[in-house]
């Protein structure tokens, strides 16, 4: 029976660490750019877009498609960086256990 209570205690500790990780990710800032810095996107640690900056020199009404591609590329890169950061932090918290543990918050 001691093993079960130790397992429950470990689960509670892990859940507390996951909650702390979630709070840290919400305050984290990750950015990525495309087009040599013409478009920069900032996301939080969960990949939610916080800010988009567009260099005025790349705004051309005759080539909106290029600007759309640059924005999309910057967003994708920033969200990929956030996902990688999350996975890295998750490995630290769980000690390499599977990331989809029932009852624990899922961030991505």
N, C-alpha and C positions, 0 to 999 in steps of 0.2 A: 504493500500500500504506500510505502514511502516513495517508491519510484513514481507513482502516479501524482503524488502531491508535489514532488520535485518537477515533474513535467508540467504541471499546472503553473507552478511558480515561474518556470522558464518561459512558458507561453505568455504570462502576464508581463514579464520583463521585456520580451520581444515586442509585445503590443505597445508598451510604453515607448520603446525605442523607435518603433514605426511612426507613432504619433509625433514624436520629436522630429523625425526625418521629414515628415509631411510639412510641419511648420517651418523647418529650415528651407525646404524647397520653395515654399511660397515667397520667402524673402530673398531668394537667390536671383541673380540677374545674369543672363547668358545672352551674348549677342553674336550675330553673324552678318556678313555682308556679301554682296555680289556685285559684279560689274566693276571690280577694282575699287570698291567702296562707294559706288554711286548710290546703292540702296543698302541700308543697315536696318536690321530688325533686332529688337530686344525682347526676350521672353523670360518668364519666371522659370524656376526649376521644374515646374510641371509642364512647361511648353506653351503656356498661355501667352499670347502676344500682348506685350505691354507698350511697345513703342515702334513706330516705323519712321525712318528718316530717308528722304529722297533728295539727292543733290539736284538743285534746280537746273543744272546744265544738261541733265539727261531727260528733261521733260520736253518732248517734241510731239506736238499734236499730230504730226504725220506718221509717227512711229510709236503709238500707244502700246502695240503688241510687245515691243522690246521692253518697255517699262514694266508691263504686266509680268513678263518672264523673269525680269530681275527681282521683282517683289516676291514672286513665288519661290524663286531659288533661295533668296535670303531667309524667307520664312521656313522653308523645308530644312535648311542647314541649321538654323537656330533651334528648331524643334528636335532635330536629330542629336544635336549637342546636349540638349536638356535630357533627352531619353538616355543617352550614354552616361551622363552624370548621375541620373537616377539609378540606373542599373549598377553603377560602380558603388554608390553609397549603399544600395540595397545589399550587395554582396558583403559589405563591411558589417552591416547590421545583422544579417541572418547567418553570417559565417559560412556562406555558400549553400545554404538550404534553398530549396525551390522558392521562387518568388511569389507564386500564387498559393498562399497559405490561407485556407478558409478562416474567416473571422478577422483577418487583418485588412487594413485599408488598401485599396488598389489605387495607385496614383496615375498610371498610364494605361 
